[in-house]
Amino acid sequence: MESYSRAIEASKDLIEGKIVVDVGSGTGILSMICAKVCNPKHIYAVEANRYIADMSRLIIEQNGLQDKITVINKPVEEVDIDDWKHGTEKASVIISEWMGFYLVHESMLESVLWARDFLCGPDPLMLPSHCRIWSAVVSNEKFRNEELEIWANPVCGVDMSSIGMARAVELTSAPQIEVLDPSQLLSAPQVAFELDLNRLDRMGFPCTPLKTQMSLKTESEGVFSSIGIWFDVSFGSTGVVLDTSPFHPSTHWKQTNVFLGCWAQVPAGIPIDFTLIISRPDPTERQYTITIET
């Protein structure tokens, strides 16, 4: 939240007197920060969940901001200018904390792009405006020892290794959301994908997989177990960056660790080549699939 607060503060001259849309506004915290700091013409806080929308109205009233902020309890895709309470002027600013694990999990970005295309005038201020997805080669011996190898030894003379094998299949068949320590990275991080929310095609984005060929050179020896993925977002020309990497304090997004199903001892100085694909098999669903081809 600190990054958003600093970005809003840095953008106050661009927001003052403008219509603002807060997409997926939740408790309304971003709308309230914006109202207090920037003196916008009006803020429309769009929240689909009825309970959360009602709670945010209460919080907004408690803070005396009900004349500055209108909560709209609808999915943003069902909102149109007729829902505006203060005329038909289109929005000039979008603020939204839409990011999920590995950036695009839950697919809320598409809702932000819909608001950009249908609720805003030309070239709205997007906060955040740019995103990057990063990847690195990871060693996770601690995970193997604590989750898998613990079952390799008999328990009171009883062979329980089948649990370890089942656990290995379970944990390596889906990405794991966990906090990685910088010491676990065997390679320098590299940008896999960059997204410009000002130009991203609303129709093409969900249907076209993110796909890239990566070659990450190991900088230290270790047991290669997985590919770590995380993201950062930036806020226009403010210089503010929200970074979810292992090199910054942990956030609720943590990092996404994609296990390859084996642990291989690797020396320093060799390239790890793979194709990273983030795709949504069913456009009607909000979940993505991460595929790593080696």
C-alpha positions as CSV (number, residue, x, y, z in Angstrom):
1,M,0.0,0.0,0.0
2,E,3.0,2.3,0.6
3,S,3.9,2.2,-3.1
4,Y,0.4,3.1,-4.1
5,S,0.3,6.0,-1.6
6,R,3.6,7.4,-2.9
7,A,2.5,7.1,-6.5
8,I,-0.8,8.8,-5.8
9,E,0.9,11.6,-4.0
10,A,3.4,12.0,-6.8
11,S,0.5,12.2,-9.3
12,K,-1.7,14.6,-7.5
13,D,-1.3,17.4,-10.1
14,L,-2.5,15.0,-12.8
15,I,-5.4,13.8,-10.7
16,E,-6.7,17.0,-9.2
17,G,-10.1,17.9,-10.7
18,K,-10.4,14.7,-12.7
19,I,-12.8,11.7,-12.6
20,V,-11.2,8.6,-11.1
21,V,-12.2,5.0,-11.4
22,D,-10.9,2.5,-8.8
23,V,-11.4,-1.0,-10.3
24,G,-11.9,-3.7,-7.7
25,S,-11.9,-1.2,-5.0
26,G,-12.2,-3.6,-2.0
27,T,-12.3,-1.6,1.2
28,G,-11.9,1.6,-0.7
29,I,-8.5,2.4,0.7
30,L,-7.0,3.6,-2.6
31,S,-10.0,5.7,-3.3
32,M,-9.8,7.4,0.1
33,I,-6.0,8.0,-0.2
34,C,-6.7,9.6,-3.6
35,A,-9.6,11.7,-2.3
36,K,-7.6,13.0,0.7
37,V,-4.4,13.8,-1.2
38,C,-5.4,14.8,-4.8
39,N,-8.8,16.6,-4.6
40,P,-10.2,14.8,-7.7
41,K,-13.6,15.9,-9.1
42,H,-15.1,12.5,-8.1
43,I,-14.0,8.9,-7.6
44,Y,-16.1,5.9,-8.6
45,A,-15.1,2.9,-6.5
46,V,-16.2,-0.2,-8.4
47,E,-16.5,-3.4,-6.3
48,A,-18.4,-6.5,-7.4
49,N,-18.7,-8.2,-3.9
50,R,-21.8,-6.9,-2.2
51,Y,-20.6,-7.4,1.4
52,I,-17.2,-5.7,0.7
53,A,-19.0,-2.9,-1.2
54,D,-21.3,-2.2,1.8
55,M,-18.4,-2.3,4.2
56,S,-16.4,0.2,2.0
57,R,-19.4,2.6,2.0
58,L,-19.4,2.5,5.8
59,I,-15.6,3.1,6.0
60,I,-15.9,6.0,3.5
61,E,-18.7,7.6,5.5
62,Q,-16.7,7.2,8.7
63,N,-13.9,9.1,7.0
64,G,-16.3,11.9,5.8
65,L,-15.6,11.2,2.1
66,Q,-19.0,10.1,0.9
67,D,-19.3,13.3,-1.2
68,K,-16.1,12.5,-3.0
69,I,-16.4,8.8,-3.5
70,T,-19.3,6.8,-4.9
71,V,-19.3,3.0,-4.5
72,I,-20.7,1.0,-7.4
73,N,-21.6,-2.5,-6.5
74,K,-21.2,-4.2,-9.9
75,P,-18.6,-6.0,-11.9
76,V,-16.8,-3.3,-13.8
77,E,-17.8,-4.9,-17.1
78,E,-21.5,-4.1,-16.2
79,V,-20.8,-0.4,-15.4
80,D,-21.5,2.4,-17.9
81,I,-21.6,6.1,-17.8
82,D,-25.3,6.0,-16.7
83,D,-24.0,4.8,-13.3
84,W,-22.1,8.1,-12.8
85,K,-23.8,10.3,-10.2
86,H,-22.1,13.5,-11.3
87,G,-22.7,13.9,-15.0
88,T,-21.4,11.9,-18.0
89,E,-17.8,13.0,-18.1
90,K,-15.6,10.0,-18.7
91,A,-12.8,9.1,-16.3
92,S,-9.2,10.4,-16.8
93,V,-7.6,8.2,-14.2
94,I,-7.7,4.5,-13.3
95,I,-6.3,3.2,-10.0
96,S,-6.4,-0.5,-9.2
97,E,-4.6,-3.0,-7.1
98,W,-5.4,-5.8,-9.5
99,M,-2.3,-8.0,-9.4
100,G,-2.4,-11.7,-8.5
101,F,0.3,-14.2,-7.9
102,Y,2.9,-14.1,-10.8
103,L,1.0,-10.9,-11.8
104,V,-1.9,-12.3,-13.8
105,H,-3.4,-14.9,-11.5
106,E,-7.2,-14.3,-11.2
107,S,-7.2,-12.4,-14.5
108,M,-8.3,-9.1,-13.0
109,L,-6.1,-7.2,-15.5
110,E,-8.7,-7.7,-18.2
111,S,-11.3,-5.8,-16.0
112,V,-8.8,-2.9,-15.8
113,L,-8.4,-2.9,-19.6
114,W,-12.2,-2.9,-20.0
115,A,-12.5,0.1,-17.8
116,R,-9.7,1.8,-19.8
117,D,-11.5,1.2,-23.1
118,F,-15.1,1.9,-22.0
119,L,-15.1,4.2,-19.0
120,C,-12.2,6.5,-19.8
121,G,-11.4,9.2,-22.3
122,P,-8.3,9.0,-24.5
123,D,-4.9,8.3,-22.8
124,P,-6.1,7.9,-19.2
125,L,-3.5,8.0,-16.4
126,M,-3.0,4.3,-15.3
127,L,-1.8,3.6,-11.8
128,P,0.0,1.2,-12.2
129,S,1.0,1.7,-15.8
130,H,3.7,-0.9,-16.6
131,C,4.5,-4.4,-15.4
132,R,7.3,-6.9,-15.6
133,I,7.4,-10.6,-14.9
134,W,10.8,-11.9,-13.8
135,S,12.3,-15.4,-13.6
136,A,15.4,-17.0,-12.0
137,V,16.9,-20.5,-11.5
138,V,16.1,-21.7,-7.9
139,S,17.5,-24.2,-5.5
140,N,15.1,-25.4,-2.9
141,E,16.8,-28.0,-0.8
142,K,14.9,-26.9,2.3
143,F,11.6,-27.6,0.6
144,R,12.8,-31.1,-0.5
145,N,14.1,-32.0,3.0
146,E,11.0,-30.7,4.9
147,E,8.3,-31.8,2.5
148,L,9.6,-34.9,0.8
149,E,12.8,-36.5,2.2
150,I,11.3,-36.6,5.7
151,W,9.3,-39.7,4.5
152,A,12.3,-41.5,3.1
153,N,13.2,-43.0,6.5
154,P,11.1,-45.6,8.3
155,V,8.8,-44.3,11.1
156,C,9.1,-46.7,14.1
157,G,10.2,-49.4,11.6
158,V,7.3,-48.7,9.2
159,D,8.0,-47.8,5.6
160,M,6.1,-44.6,4.9
161,S,7.9,-43.7,1.6
162,S,4.7,-43.8,-0.4
163,I,3.5,-40.7,1.4
164,G,6.7,-38.9,0.2
165,M,6.2,-40.0,-3.3
166,A,2.5,-38.9,-3.3
167,R,3.5,-35.6,-1.7
168,A,6.2,-35.1,-4.4
169,V,3.6,-35.6,-7.1
170,E,1.1,-33.2,-5.4
171,L,3.6,-30.4,-4.8
172,T,5.4,-30.5,-8.1
173,S,2.2,-30.7,-10.2
174,A,1.2,-27.1,-9.4
175,P,3.2,-23.9,-8.8
176,Q,3.9,-23.3,-5.1
177,I,3.5,-19.8,-3.6
178,E,6.3,-19.2,-1.1
179,V,8.9,-16.8,0.0
180,L,12.2,-17.3,-1.6
181,D,15.5,-16.1,-0.1
182,P,18.0,-14.4,-2.4
183,S,20.5,-17.2,-1.4
184,Q,18.3,-19.7,-3.1
185,L,18.7,-18.1,-6.6
186,L,21.4,-19.8,-8.7
187,S,21.1,-17.3,-11.5
188,A,20.6,-13.5,-11.8
189,P,17.0,-12.7,-12.4
190,Q,15.9,-11.9,-15.9
191,V,12.8,-10.1,-17.3
192,A,10.5,-12.6,-19.0
193,F,7.6,-10.3,-20.0
194,E,6.9,-6.6,-20.1
195,L,3.4,-5.2,-20.3
196,D,2.4,-1.6,-21.0
197,L,-1.1,-1.1,-19.7
198,N,-1.5,2.0,-21.9
199,R,-1.2,-0.1,-25.1
200,L,-2.1,-3.7,-24.1
201,D,-4.8,-5.0,-26.4
202,R,-7.9,-5.9,-24.3
203,M,-9.2,-8.4,-26.8
204,G,-5.9,-10.1,-27.7
205,F,-4.3,-10.3,-24.3
206,P,-6.4,-13.0,-22.6
207,C,-6.4,-15.2,-25.8
208,T,-2.7,-15.0,-26.6
209,P,-0.3,-16.9,-24.3
210,L,2.6,-15.1,-22.9
211,K,5.5,-17.1,-24.3
212,T,9.3,-16.5,-24.3
213,Q,12.5,-18.4,-24.6
214,M,14.8,-17.9,-21.6
215,S,18.5,-18.7,-21.0
216,L,19.6,-18.1,-17.5
217,K,23.3,-18.7,-16.6
218,T,24.0,-20.1,-13.2
219,E,26.2,-17.8,-11.0
220,S,26.8,-20.4,-8.3
221,E,26.7,-24.2,-8.0
222,G,23.8,-25.9,-6.3
223,V,20.9,-28.2,-6.7
224,F,18.6,-26.9,-9.4
225,S,15.0,-27.7,-8.5
226,S,12.7,-25.0,-10.0
227,I,12.1,-21.7,-11.8
228,G,11.1,-18.8,-9.6
229,I,8.7,-16.2,-10.9
230,W,7.7,-12.8,-9.5
231,F,6.7,-9.3,-10.8
232,D,7.1,-5.6,-10.3
233,V,4.8,-2.8,-11.4
234,S,5.6,0.9,-12.0
235,F,3.4,4.0,-11.9
236,G,3.9,6.3,-14.9
237,S,6.6,8.8,-14.6
238,T,6.5,8.9,-10.7
239,G,9.6,6.6,-10.3
240,V,7.6,4.5,-7.8
241,V,8.0,0.7,-8.2
242,L,6.2,-2.0,-6.3
243,D,8.7,-4.9,-6.4
244,T,7.8,-8.4,-5.2
245,S,11.2,-9.9,-5.7
246,P,13.2,-11.9,-3.1
247,F,15.4,-8.9,-2.8
248,H,12.7,-6.8,-1.2
249,P,10.5,-7.2,1.9
250,S,8.0,-10.0,1.5
251,T,4.5,-9.2,0.3
252,H,1.3,-11.2,0.3
253,W,2.2,-12.1,-3.4
254,K,5.4,-13.8,-2.2
255,Q,7.0,-15.6,-5.2
256,T,5.8,-18.4,-7.5
257,N,8.0,-21.5,-7.6
258,V,7.5,-23.9,-10.5
259,F,9.1,-27.3,-9.7
260,L,10.4,-29.4,-12.6
261,G,10.0,-32.7,-10.8
262,C,13.7,-33.4,-10.3
263,W,16.7,-32.0,-8.4
264,A,19.9,-31.7,-10.4
265,Q,23.3,-30.7,-9.2
266,V,24.6,-27.9,-11.5
267,P,27.9,-26.0,-11.6
268,A,28.3,-22.3,-11.9
269,G,28.5,-20.8,-15.4
270,I,26.2,-23.0,-17.4
271,P,23.1,-21.8,-19.2
272,I,19.7,-23.1,-18.2
273,D,17.5,-23.0,-21.3
274,F,13.7,-23.2,-21.2
275,T,10.5,-21.9,-22.7
276,L,8.2,-20.1,-20.2
277,I,4.5,-20.0,-21.2
278,I,1.7,-18.4,-19.2
279,S,-1.6,-19.1,-20.8
280,R,-5.3,-19.3,-20.0
281,P,-6.7,-22.5,-21.5
282,D,-10.3,-21.4,-21.1
283,P,-11.0,-17.7,-21.8
284,T,-14.2,-18.0,-19.6
285,E,-12.1,-18.9,-16.5
286,R,-9.9,-16.6,-14.5
287,Q,-7.1,-19.1,-13.9
288,Y,-3.8,-19.3,-15.8
289,T,-1.5,-22.3,-16.5
290,I,2.3,-21.9,-16.2
291,T,4.2,-24.3,-18.5
292,I,8.0,-24.7,-18.5
293,E,9.4,-26.6,-21.4
294,T,13.1,-27.6,-21.2
